[in-house]
Amino acid sequence: MTAASPRQRLGRALRTPACVGVVVLAVTLLAGASLPFLRFDGRIDAMLPDRSELRDVFAFLREIEVADKIVVTFAMRDGSADPCVLAAAADRFQERLDPALAVPLRTAFEPGAVADGFRRLARQMPGYLDASDLARLEADTSPDGIRRALEALRRKVQQPEGLFAASAARADPLDWTGRTVQKIAAAVAAFGYRAVPVEGHLMDPERRHLLLVLSTPVGMMDTRGVRRLLAHLGTLTADLPAAVEARLVCGHLHTAGNEAVIRRDITLTSVAVTVVFALLFLGVYRDGRAGFVVLIPFAASVPALALAAAVFDSFSYMVVGFGSVIAGIAIDYGIHTYVAVRGGGGDRALRLLLRPVALSMLTTLCVFVAFCFSAIPAYRQLGAFASGAILLSLIYAFWALPHAVKPAPFPLFRGRDARAAAFTPSRGAARRVAAGGAALLLAGVWLTARLRFEADVAKLDGTPQATLDEEARAAAVWGGGESRAAILAVEAPDAATALRLNDRVYDGLLAAGVAPAAISSLTPVSPSDETRRARRRAWSAYWTDARSRAFRDDLARVAADLDFSDQAFASFWTLFDHWRRTPAADAADDAPPGFFEPLRERFLHTRDGVARVVTFIPDEPRALAAARQVQQAIPALRVISRTAFSQALSTAFSSEVLRVSLLAAALIALVTVATIRHAGMVLLSAVPAVTGVIWGGGAMALLGLPLNVSNLVAGIIVLGLCIDYGICMVYARARGMSRDVFRAVTLSAATTVLGAAALLLARHPAFFSIGVTLVAGVAAGYLAAALLLPALQTLWPCLGLPPAGEEKAE
């Protein structure tokens, strides 16, 4: 006897049950130990295509909407108004903030600072007068204009607050500074905010709520930092007086809430699938060794997940959430192996089974390989994860599982005719089944055509309802209106250049016919230094010596007629001389009033050496057309319409899903044709796939759910799974294996449906919609494979190979 070679000895050793068990256990444990060191997150933008402006726009929108701000609202728990208690609680809250995590923004000022700011604004007033204000100067300074202004002033003086009006009149009898203040108020009102300064804090007009705005360096996508930040704020909130409550509104709550929901759903679905699979197999097979079938997909998924996550910088929790679905798919190969070995077929049965099962695996693999070429990161991650899990599951099913299964009679069908295990209709029954199948297919097409596509990726956010309710409550208290506006943005290396561009944008919008009240811009409040210099030059050019003398004479004469004293406006003339004599360059260099800073922070953002100024306009066609017109003159202007963004997302996703679907279909067709090589069998195999995809969409329509980027993925998976059922059933009938394959396909479909049904327990909207599509699609595809295919083969035998060996095999 020739001694075995080292390779042969290694091969025999790798086939021993002990070695197989050690290898599988070691691979699973090593992969599981690596998972804590890999990066997982719940970022929604993983669903956005790469190499497209959509990703940049989405990131920009998130930054503009929430930026790095945290809004804290303090209120009395009993709903009463107690400004002193609220202010004391807010002050204590601020004092204990960790500066590394959050710092308060200045949103209110001491009375002295406000008065100083208005004095500074009065000295700089000509720099804030735009073209329309300058055009009104001639009318304002005419005798009739002066008379109207002073008569209005005299009426104010005669009112109870007349003492204050008289004091203000000395510095500004024509109310030029007052008009500038109105512009500030209009800029604030354009956002709908309703906060008023009270003792150095901002409160609502009823004094029931106090507003505190924090700035944080913690990014919304920094999940660890978000947890530290929210834990710190939670500690400070818990330490408030019992009578005071503090509520938070920030984008970080979305990150934390979304991640918590996804983690909860992954845990719940994993446990549910494991328990259901175990009960199913133990109940059906009544054999404790059937539990090894359940272990195969989980033993394969752990190393597949570790390898896939190691390839990417970060791995989406949403993809991990597909684990129960992938387990339902991957368990199919173990089911086929178990049925063959349990039935006593031995190695011969496994060899016969390998071809159709491998073909089924290849068609499913084609779907996920197609995902690997997607421009959407989450799709690529899903493709890598699922491909590895499916390949490894097939290897484990044919290499490891046979060692754990003992041949025994199949208890479920004991004593029954083997034909009862598969549907074999007469021609009359076949015609009725085919007619019913066609009617149901048409009904599914009609329902699917009624689906609407939801392109808003933000609606896939699994943020808890409590967080959304809190945002609605804060909006009801403080207002806020930019969330539905279109955004115009200019960027530059420094703030001065960005402000100059922003001034050009504002002037361009006005020239294009957009009403000033419809524009929320920094320009009316804080124009650039260049604009202020230009306005000062225009002011100086207007006030010639002749006009100045005429204005003085007319104001003195009208004031005397209305019984104002000779010195009533002495302070105004001092200020007027300052306006005329101060050079434009010097005046523009004056620091703006301090109370402009909160507004500047809302419009002007500087980060990573880039200054960005934003403007908000109505998101409607006329205003957007004006913005596009301005964009032609200012190429640096970025116009972001939320409506247009949703439409662009819809187009991009439709294009991407179509591309992935066509690639998957081409790969499936190539594999199927190359292995089956019979056109009729290929067409029959496609019937369950078409049925499953159509009714996957039909179920969404029946439940009133929209089509989105998540269940589009599920639809492609349904395509790959259901064509597997078709291939197995068609191949089995042609090769005389209908009984065993029917049992295996039935259990495969059942486990896949149960795995997907676990997602119906999920709270995350993406997981739930995936569950609906998969459950309905796979169930419909299985029924088509089990009932419709035999009927079609009975009616048109020419579509498949003649099942001559079936009776012989049985």
C-alpha positions in Angstrom: 0.0 0.0 0.0 1.4 3.4 -1.0 1.8 5.8 1.8 -0.4 8.8 1.7 1.1 12.1 0.7 1.1 15.1 3.1 -1.6 16.8 1.0 -3.8 13.7 1.2 -3.2 13.4 5.0 -4.1 17.1 5.4 -7.3 16.6 3.3 -8.4 13.7 5.4 -7.6 15.6 8.6 -9.7 18.6 7.4 -12.7 16.2 6.8 -12.7 14.8 10.3 -15.6 16.0 12.5 -13.2 17.3 15.3 -11.1 19.3 12.9 -14.1 20.7 11.1 -15.6 21.8 14.4 -12.4 23.4 15.7 -11.9 25.3 12.5 -15.4 26.7 12.4 -15.4 27.6 16.0 -12.0 29.3 15.8 -12.9 31.4 12.7 -16.1 32.5 14.4 -14.5 33.4 17.7 -11.6 35.3 16.1 -14.0 37.2 13.8 -16.3 38.1 16.7 -13.4 39.3 18.8 -12.4 41.7 16.1 -15.8 43.4 15.8 -15.4 45.8 18.8 -12.3 47.2 17.1 -14.1 48.1 13.9 -16.1 51.2 13.3 -19.9 51.1 13.0 -22.3 54.0 12.8 -25.8 54.9 11.9 -25.1 57.7 9.4 -28.0 58.2 6.9 -25.7 59.7 4.3 -24.4 56.1 3.7 -27.5 55.8 1.5 -26.4 58.7 -0.8 -24.5 58.1 -4.0 -20.8 58.8 -4.2 -19.3 61.0 -6.8 -22.3 63.2 -6.9 -23.3 66.6 -5.7 -26.2 65.1 -3.7 -23.8 64.0 -0.9 -22.3 67.4 -0.6 -25.7 69.1 -0.7 -27.1 66.7 2.0 -24.1 67.4 4.3 -24.5 71.1 3.7 -28.2 71.0 4.5 -27.5 69.1 7.8 -24.8 71.6 8.7 -27.0 74.7 7.9 -30.0 73.3 9.7 -28.4 72.2 12.9 -24.7 73.3 12.5 -23.0 72.9 15.9 -25.8 74.5 18.0 -27.7 73.1 20.9 -31.0 74.8 21.9 -31.9 74.4 25.6 -35.3 75.6 26.7 -35.9 76.1 30.5 -39.4 76.2 31.9 -41.2 75.8 35.1 -42.7 72.3 35.4 -46.1 73.6 36.5 -46.2 76.0 33.5 -46.0 79.2 35.6 -44.0 82.3 34.7 -41.1 82.8 37.0 -38.3 84.6 35.1 -36.0 84.9 38.2 -36.0 81.2 38.9 -35.5 80.3 35.3 -32.6 82.8 35.0 -30.9 81.4 38.1 -31.3 77.8 36.8 -29.9 78.8 33.4 -26.9 80.6 35.0 -26.1 77.5 37.1 -26.4 75.3 34.0 -23.9 77.5 32.1 -21.4 77.7 34.9 -21.2 73.9 35.1 -20.7 73.3 31.3 -17.6 71.5 30.2 -15.9 73.9 27.7 -14.5 71.0 25.8 -18.0 69.8 25.1 -20.2 72.9 24.9 -20.1 76.7 25.5 -23.0 79.2 25.6 -23.5 81.6 22.7 -24.2 85.2 23.4 -27.9 85.7 22.7 -28.8 88.7 24.9 -27.0 91.7 26.2 -26.9 93.9 29.3 -29.0 97.1 28.9 -25.8 99.2 28.9 -24.4 97.1 26.0 -27.6 97.5 24.0 -27.6 101.3 24.6 -24.0 101.5 23.5 -24.8 99.4 20.4 -27.5 101.8 19.4 -25.2 104.8 19.8 -22.7 103.0 17.6 -25.3 102.2 15.1 -26.4 105.8 15.0 -22.8 107.0 14.3 -22.5 104.4 11.5 -26.0 105.0 10.1 -25.0 106.2 6.5 -23.3 102.9 6.0 -26.5 101.0 6.4 -28.6 103.1 4.0 -29.2 101.2 0.8 -30.1 102.6 -2.6 -33.8 102.8 -1.8 -33.0 104.8 1.4 -30.8 107.2 -0.5 -33.5 107.7 -3.1 -35.9 108.8 -0.3 -33.5 111.5 1.0 -34.7 114.2 -1.3 -38.3 113.6 -0.2 -37.4 113.2 3.4 -35.4 116.5 3.5 -37.9 118.6 1.6 -39.9 121.1 3.6 -43.0 118.9 3.2 -41.1 115.8 4.3 -39.6 117.5 7.3 -43.0 118.8 8.3 -44.5 115.3 8.2 -41.7 113.9 10.3 -41.8 116.6 12.9 -45.6 116.5 13.2 -45.4 112.7 13.8 -42.7 113.4 16.4 -44.9 115.9 18.2 -47.7 113.4 18.4 -45.3 110.9 20.0 -44.1 113.5 22.5 -47.7 114.1 23.6 -48.2 110.4 24.4 -47.4 108.8 27.8 -43.9 107.7 26.6 -43.3 111.2 25.2 -40.3 111.8 27.4 -38.3 109.0 25.7 -39.5 110.1 22.3 -38.3 113.6 22.9 -34.9 112.3 24.0 -34.6 110.2 20.8 -35.8 113.1 18.6 -32.8 115.3 19.6 -30.5 112.8 17.9 -32.8 111.6 15.0 -35.8 113.8 14.2 -36.3 112.2 10.8 -36.1 108.7 12.3 -33.3 107.5 10.0 -31.8 105.3 12.7 -35.2 104.0 13.5 -35.6 102.7 9.9 -32.3 100.9 10.2 -33.5 99.3 13.4 -36.7 98.2 11.6 -34.5 96.4 9.1 -32.9 94.5 11.9 -36.3 93.6 13.3 -37.5 92.5 9.8 -34.4 90.3 9.4 -35.3 88.6 12.7 -39.0 88.4 11.9 -38.2 86.7 8.6 -37.3 83.6 10.6 -40.3 83.9 12.8 -38.4 83.9 16.1 -40.3 85.3 19.1 -37.7 85.8 21.8 -37.3 89.0 23.8 -34.4 90.1 26.1 -35.2 89.9 29.8 -32.5 90.7 32.4 -29.6 89.5 30.2 -31.5 86.4 28.9 -33.8 85.6 26.1 -37.4 84.6 27.0 -40.6 84.2 25.2 -43.0 87.1 25.5 -45.0 85.4 28.2 -41.9 84.8 30.3 -42.6 81.1 30.7 -39.6 79.9 28.8 -35.9 80.8 28.7 -33.7 80.2 25.7 -30.1 79.1 26.0 -28.1 78.4 22.8 -24.9 76.3 23.1 -22.1 75.8 20.6 -20.3 72.4 20.6 -17.2 71.2 18.8 -18.6 67.6 18.8 -19.7 66.7 15.3 -23.1 65.0 14.7 -21.4 62.0 13.1 -19.0 61.5 16.0 -21.0 58.8 17.8 -18.7 58.4 20.8 -18.4 62.2 21.2 -22.2 62.5 20.9 -22.7 60.0 23.7 -20.3 61.9 25.9 -21.9 65.3 25.1 -25.5 64.1 25.8 -24.4 62.3 29.0 -22.9 65.6 30.2 -25.9 67.6 29.3 -28.2 65.0 30.9 -26.2 65.2 34.1 -26.6 69.0 34.2 -30.3 68.8 33.5 -30.8 66.3 36.3 -29.1 68.6 38.7 -31.6 71.5 38.1 -34.0 72.6 40.8 -37.0 70.3 41.1 -39.3 73.0 39.9 -37.4 73.6 36.6 -37.0 71.4 33.6 -34.6 71.8 30.6 -35.4 70.4 27.2 -32.8 69.9 24.5 -33.1 70.3 20.7 -30.0 69.4 18.5 -29.0 67.2 15.7 -26.9 65.1 18.1 -30.2 63.7 19.5 -31.0 62.4 16.0 -27.6 60.6 15.8 -28.0 59.1 19.3 -31.6 58.2 18.8 -31.1 56.7 15.4 -28.2 54.5 16.6 -30.2 53.4 19.7 -33.1 52.3 17.6 -30.9 50.5 15.1 -29.1 48.7 17.9 -32.3 47.7 19.5 -33.7 46.4 16.3 -30.6 44.4 15.4 -30.7 42.8 18.8 -34.4 42.1 18.7 -34.4 40.7 15.2 -31.3 38.5 15.8 -32.8 37.0 18.9 -36.2 36.5 17.3 -34.7 34.8 14.2 -32.6 32.5 16.3 -35.5 31.4 18.5 -37.9 31.0 15.6 -35.4 29.1 13.5 -34.6 26.8 16.4 -38.2 26.1 17.2 -39.0 25.6 13.5 -36.3 23.0 12.9 -36.7 21.2 16.2 -40.4 21.1 15.6 -40.3 19.9 12.0 -37.4 17.5 12.2 -37.7 16.5 15.8 -34.0 16.1 15.9 -31.6 18.0 18.2 -29.0 18.0 15.5 -31.2 20.2 13.3 -29.9 23.0 15.5 -26.6 22.9 13.5 -28.6 24.1 10.5 -29.5 27.2 12.4 -25.9 27.8 13.5 -24.5 27.8 9.9 -25.7 31.2 8.8 -24.7 32.8 12.1 -21.3 31.1 12.0 -20.9 32.4 8.5 -22.2 35.9 9.1 -19.7 36.8 11.9 -16.5 36.4 9.8 -18.3 37.9 6.7 -19.3 41.0 8.7 -15.8 41.3 10.2 -14.1 41.1 6.8 -16.6 43.5 5.2 -16.3 46.1 8.0 -12.5 45.9 7.8 -12.6 46.9 4.2 -14.6 50.1 4.8 -13.6 53.1 6.9 -17.0 52.8 8.7 -19.8 50.3 8.4 -23.5 51.2 8.5 -25.7 49.8 11.3 -28.4 49.8 8.7 -26.5 47.1 6.7 -25.9 45.1 9.9 -29.7 45.2 10.3 -29.9 43.0 7.2 -28.3 40.2 9.3 -31.6 38.5 9.9 -32.5 38.6 6.2 -29.1 37.3 5.2 -29.4 34.5 7.8 -32.8 33.6 6.3 -31.1 33.4 2.8 -27.9 31.6 3.9 -29.7 28.9 5.9 -31.2 27.6 2.6 -28.0 25.7 1.8 -27.9 24.0 5.2 -31.6 23.0 4.7 -30.9 21.3 1.4 -27.9 19.4 2.9 -29.8 18.4 6.0 -32.7 17.0 4.0 -30.4 15.0 1.7 -28.3 13.5 4.5 -31.2 13.0 6.9 -33.1 11.1 4.1 -30.2 8.6 3.9 -29.0 9.7 0.5 -25.4 9.9 1.6 -22.6 11.2 -0.6 -24.5 10.4 -3.8 -27.4 12.7 -2.8 -25.0 15.5 -1.9 -23.3 15.2 -5.3 -26.7 15.4 -7.0 -27.8 18.2 -4.8 -24.6 20.3 -5.3 -25.4 21.4 -8.8 -28.8 23.0 -8.2 -27.9 24.4 -4.8 -24.7 25.9 -6.2 -26.6 27.3 -9.1 -29.1 28.8 -6.6 -26.3 30.2 -4.6 -24.7 31.7 -7.7 -27.9 33.5 -8.7 -28.3 35.0 -5.2 -24.6 35.9 -5.2 -25.1 37.7 -8.6 -27.5 40.1 -6.8 -25.1 41.0 -4.0 -22.1 41.1 -6.3 -24.0 43.7 -8.4 -24.4 45.7 -5.2 -20.6 45.8 -4.8 -20.5 47.9 -7.9 -23.0 50.4 -6.7 -22.2 54.1 -6.2 -24.1 54.0 -2.9 -21.8 53.1 0.1 -24.4 51.2 2.0 -25.2 49.1 -1.1 -21.5 48.2 -1.5 -21.3 47.3 2.2 -24.4 45.1 1.9 -22.9 43.4 -1.2 -19.6 42.6 0.5 -21.3 41.4 3.8 -23.9 39.3 2.1 -21.6 37.8 -0.5 -19.2 36.6 2.1 -21.9 35.2 4.3 -23.6 33.3 1.4 -20.3 31.8 0.1 -19.2 30.7 3.6 -22.7 29.3 4.3 -22.5 27.1 1.2 -19.0 25.9 2.2 -20.1 25.1 5.8 -23.3 23.4 4.5 -21.5 20.9 2.3 -18.2 20.6 4.3 -19.2 20.9 7.9 -22.9 20.1 8.3 -22.8 16.5 7.0 -20.6 15.5 9.9 -23.3 16.6 12.3 -26.3 14.9 10.7 -27.3 11.3 11.0 -29.5 9.5 8.4 -33.0 8.8 9.7 -36.5 8.5 8.2 -38.0 11.9 7.4 -40.7 12.2 10.1 -42.9 14.9 8.5 -44.0 12.9 5.5 -43.7 9.4 7.0 -46.3 7.0 5.6 -47.5 9.4 2.8 -47.2 9.0 -0.9 -44.1 10.8 -2.1 -46.1 12.6 -4.7 -48.0 14.5 -2.0 -44.8 16.4 -1.3 -45.1 18.3 -4.5 -47.9 19.8 -6.5 -48.6 17.8 -9.7 -51.9 19.1 -11.2 -54.0 17.7 -13.9 -54.4 19.7 -17.1 -57.8 21.1 -15.9 -56.4 22.1 -12.6 -53.3 23.5 -14.3 -55.4 25.8 -16.5 -57.3 27.1 -13.4 -54.0 27.6 -11.5 -52.4 29.4 -14.5 -55.5 31.7 -14.9 -55.6 32.5 -11.2 -51.8 33.2 -11.2 -52.2 35.5 -14.2 -55.0 37.4 -12.6 -53.1 37.9 -9.4 -50.0 39.0 -11.3 -52.0 41.6 -13.1 -53.5 42.8 -9.8 -50.0 43.1 -8.4 -48.9 45.1 -11.5 -51.8 47.5 -10.9 -51.0 47.9 -7.3 -47.3 48.4 -7.9 -48.0 51.1 -10.5 -49.7 53.1 -7.7 -46.5 53.2 -5.6 -45.0 56.6 -4.9 -41.3 57.1 -4.5 -40.1 58.8 -1.3 -36.7 60.4 -2.1 -36.3 62.2 1.2 -33.5 60.2 2.9 -34.2 62.0 6.1 -37.4 60.1 6.5 -35.4 56.9 6.9 -34.1 58.4 10.1 -35.1 56.3 13.0 -35.1 59.1 15.5 -37.5 58.4 18.4 -40.8 60.2 18.3 -40.0 61.9 21.6 -37.1 63.8 20.0 -39.3 64.9 17.1 -42.1 66.0 19.5 -39.5 68.0 21.4 -38.5 69.8 18.2 -42.1 70.6 17.4 -42.6 71.9 21.0 -39.5 74.2 20.7 -40.7 75.5 17.3 -44.1 76.3 18.8 -42.4 78.3 21.6 -39.6 80.0 19.7 -40.7 79.9 16.1 -38.3 79.4 13.3 -38.9 79.4 9.5 -35.8 78.6 7.5 -36.4 74.8 7.5 -38.7 75.2 4.4 -36.7 77.8 2.6 -34.3 77.5 -0.3 -30.7 78.3 0.7 -28.3 80.5 -1.2 -24.7 80.3 -0.1 -21.4 81.9 -1.1 -18.0 80.8 0.1 -14.7 82.6 0.2 -11.3 82.3 2.0 -12.2 85.0 4.5 -15.4 86.6 5.9 -14.8 90.0 4.3 -14.8 88.5 0.8 -17.8 86.3 1.5 -19.8 89.3 2.8 -19.0 91.2 -0.4 -20.3 88.4 -2.5 -23.4 88.1 -0.2 -24.1 91.8 -0.8 -24.0 91.2 -4.6 -26.4 88.3 -4.1 -28.9 90.5 -2.2 -28.7 93.3 -4.7 -29.2 90.8 -7.5 -32.3 89.3 -5.9 -33.8 92.7 -5.5 -33.0 93.6 -9.1 -34.6 90.3 -10.2 -37.9 91.3 -8.6 -37.7 89.4 -5.3 -39.4 91.4 -2.5 -37.1 92.5 0.3 -39.5 91.0 2.9 -39.1 87.6 1.2 -35.3 87.6 1.6 -33.6 86.6 4.9 -30.2 88.0 4.4 -27.3 89.5 6.5 -26.9 92.4 4.0 -29.6 94.7 5.5 -28.2 94.1 8.9 -24.5 93.8 8.5 -23.2 94.6 5.0 -19.6 94.2 4.1 -17.0 96.9 4.7 -16.8 97.6 1.0 -20.6 98.1 0.8 -20.6 100.4 3.8 -17.8 102.5 2.2 -19.7 102.7 -1.0 -22.8 103.8 0.8 -20.8 106.4 2.8 -19.4 107.8 -0.4 -22.9 108.0 -1.9 -24.1 109.8 1.2 -21.3 112.3 1.1 -21.8 112.8 -2.6 -25.4 113.6 -2.0 -24.8 116.1 0.8 -23.3 119.0 -1.0 -22.7 122.2 0.9 -25.8 123.8 -0.8 -28.0 120.8 0.2 -26.7 120.8 3.7 -27.5 124.5 4.2 -30.9 124.2 2.7 -31.7 121.2 4.9 -30.6 123.1 8.0 -32.6 126.2 7.1 -35.8 124.1 6.3 -35.5 122.0 9.5 -35.1 125.2 11.6 -38.0 126.9 10.0 -40.4 124.0 10.3 -39.3 123.3 13.8 -40.1 126.9 14.8 -43.5 126.7 13.1 -44.2 123.6 15.2 -43.0 125.2 18.5 -39.8 123.1 18.9 -37.0 125.1 20.7 -33.9 126.3 18.9 -31.7 123.8 20.7 -34.1 120.8 20.3 -32.0 119.2 17.6 -28.5 120.2 18.7 -27.4 116.6 19.2 -28.7 115.7 15.7 -26.6 118.4 14.1 -23.5 117.2 15.9 -24.2 113.7 14.6 -25.0 115.0 11.1 -21.6 116.8 11.0 -19.9 113.6 12.0 -21.7 111.8 9.2 -20.5 114.4 6.7 -17.0 114.8 7.8 -15.9 111.3 8.7 -14.0 109.7 5.7 -15.8 106.7 4.3 -12.8 104.4 4.9 -12.6 105.4 8.6 -16.3 105.0 9.1 -16.5 101.6 7.5 -13.7 100.3 9.8 -15.8 100.9 12.9 -16.8 97.7 14.7 -20.5 96.9 14.2 -22.9 97.0 17.2 -22.5 94.0 19.4 -26.2 93.0 19.2 -25.5 92.1 15.5 -23.4 89.1 16.5 -26.2 86.6 17.1 -27.6 87.4 13.6 -24.1 87.2 12.1 -23.6 83.8 13.6 -26.8 82.6 12.0 -25.8 83.7 8.5 -22.0 83.7 8.6 -20.2 80.4 9.3 -16.4 80.0 9.3 -14.9 76.6 9.4 -11.6 75.0 8.2 -10.4 78.3 6.7 -13.5 78.9 4.6 -16.1 81.5 5.3 -19.7 80.9 4.2 -22.6 83.3 4.1 -26.1 82.0 3.6 -29.3 83.7 2.5 -32.8 82.2 2.7 -35.5 82.8 0.1 -38.9 81.1 -0.5 -38.6 77.6 -2.1 -40.9 78.5 -5.0 -40.4 78.7 -8.7 -40.3 82.6 -9.1 -37.7 83.1 -6.3 -35.6 80.2 -7.5 -35.6 81.6 -11.0 -34.4 84.9 -9.7 -31.7 83.1 -7.8 -30.6 81.2 -10.9 -30.4 84.5 -12.7 -28.1 85.9 -10.0 -26.1 82.7 -10.2 -25.2 83.5 -13.8 -23.5 86.7 -12.7 -22.0 85.2 -9.6 -20.7 81.6 -10.4 -19.6 81.2 -6.8 -23.2 81.3 -5.7 -24.7 77.9 -4.6 -28.5 77.6 -4.9 -30.0 74.7 -2.9 -33.7 74.0 -3.2 -35.0 71.3 -0.9 -37.7 70.5 -3.5 -35.2 70.2 -6.3 -32.9 68.2 -4.0 -35.7 65.6 -3.4 -36.3 65.4 -7.1 -32.6 65.0 -7.8 -32.5 62.2 -5.2 -35.4 60.5 -6.8 -33.7 60.6 -10.2 -30.3 59.5 -8.8 -31.8 56.6 -6.8 -34.0 55.4 -9.7 -31.0 55.5 -12.0 -28.8 53.7 -9.5 -31.3 51.0 -8.7 -32.0 50.5 -12.4 -28.2 50.1 -13.0 -27.7 47.6 -10.2 -30.9 45.7 -11.2 -29.7 45.5 -14.8 -26.3 44.3 -13.7 -27.8 41.7 -11.4 -30.2 40.6 -14.0 -27.4 40.3 -16.6 -25.3 38.3 -14.2 -28.2 36.0 -13.2 -29.1 35.5 -16.9 -25.5 34.7 -17.7 -25.1 32.2 -14.9 -28.5 30.6 -15.5 -28.1 30.2 -19.2 -24.6 29.0 -18.9 -25.6 26.3 -16.4 -29.1 25.3 -17.5 -28.6 25.8 -21.3 -32.3 25.5 -22.0 -34.4 28.5 -22.9 -37.7 27.2 -21.7 -36.3 26.3 -18.3 -34.7 29.8 -18.0 -38.1 31.4 -18.7 -39.9 29.2 -16.2 -37.3 29.9 -13.6 -37.9 33.7 -14.0 -41.7 33.4 -13.3 -41.3 33.3 -9.4 -38.8 36.1 -9.5 -41.1 38.4 -11.5 -44.1 37.4 -9.3 -42.1 38.1 -6.1 -40.8 41.5 -7.3 -44.3 42.7 -8.4 -46.1 41.6 -5.2 -43.3 42.9 -3.0 -44.2 46.3 -4.4 -47.9 45.5 -4.4 -47.8 44.9 -0.6 -46.2 48.3 0.0 -49.0 49.9 -2.0 -51.7 48.0 -0.1 -50.3 49.2 3.2 -49.9 52.8 1.9 -46.1 52.7 2.3 -43.9 54.6 -0.1 -41.1 53.1 -2.2 -37.7 54.2 -0.9 -34.0 53.5 -1.2 -34.3 50.7 1.4 -37.1 48.6 0.0 -35.6 49.0 -3.5 -32.7 47.0 -2.2 -35.2 44.5 -0.8 -36.8 44.2 -4.2 -33.5 43.3 -5.9 -32.9 40.7 -3.2 -36.4 39.2 -3.8 -35.4 38.9 -7.5 -32.4 36.8 -6.6 -34.1 34.7 -4.0 -37.2 33.8 -6.0 -35.3 32.9 -9.1 -33.5 30.4 -6.9 -36.8 28.8 -6.1 -37.7 28.6 -9.7 -34.4 27.1 -10.7 -34.6 24.4 -8.0 -38.2 23.4 -8.8 -37.6 23.4 -12.5 -34.4 21.5 -12.2 -35.8 19.0 -9.7 -38.8 18.1 -11.9 -36.4 17.6 -14.8 -34.1 15.3 -12.8 -36.7 13.4 -10.7 -35.9 15.1 -7.4 -39.3 16.9 -6.9 -40.0 15.4 -3.5 -36.8 16.3 -1.6 -36.3 19.6 -3.3 -39.9 20.7 -2.7 -39.4 20.0 1.0 -36.1 21.9 1.0 -37.5 24.8 -1.0 -40.5 25.0 1.3 -38.4 25.2 4.4 -36.0 27.6 2.7 -38.8 30.0 1.8 -40.3 29.6 5.3 -37.0 30.5 7.0 -36.4 33.5 4.6 -39.9 34.8 5.3 -39.5 34.3 9.0 -36.1 36.0 8.9 -37.6 39.0 7.1 -40.7 39.0 9.3 -38.4 39.7 12.3 -37.9 43.1 10.7 -41.6 43.8 11.0 -40.9 44.1 14.8 -38.4 46.9 14.1 -39.0 50.5 14.9 -36.6 51.9 12.3 -38.7 52.8 9.2 -36.0 51.5 6.8 -36.0 48.0 8.4 -39.8 47.9 8.6 -40.2 48.7 4.9 -37.6 46.1 4.0 -39.4 43.5 6.0 -42.7 44.2 4.3 -41.2 43.9 0.8 -39.2 40.8 1.6 -42.1 38.9 3.4 -44.6 39.7 0.6 -42.2 39.2 -2.3 -40.6 36.0 -1.1 -44.0 34.5 -0.1 -45.4 35.3 -3.5 -42.3 34.0 -5.3 -42.5 30.7 -3.4 -46.2 30.2 -4.2 -45.5 30.8 -7.8 -42.6 28.3 -7.7 -44.6 25.7 -5.8 -48.0 26.0 -7.6 -47.7 28.1 -10.8 -44.5 26.4 -12.2 -45.9 22.8 -12.1 -49.1 24.1 -13.8 -47.1 25.8 -16.5 -45.0 22.7 -17.0 -48.1 20.6 -17.2 -49.7 22.9 -19.8 -46.5 23.4 -21.9 -44.2 20.4 -21.4 -41.9 21.8 -24.1 -40.7 24.6 -21.8 -38.7 22.1 -19.6 -36.8 18.9 -20.0 -39.2 15.9 -19.9 -39.4 14.6 -16.3 -38.8 11.0 -17.5 -36.8 10.1 -14.5 -39.2 11.2 -11.8 -41.2 7.9 -11.4 -38.0 5.9 -11.7 -36.4 8.0 -9.0 -39.3 7.7 -6.7 
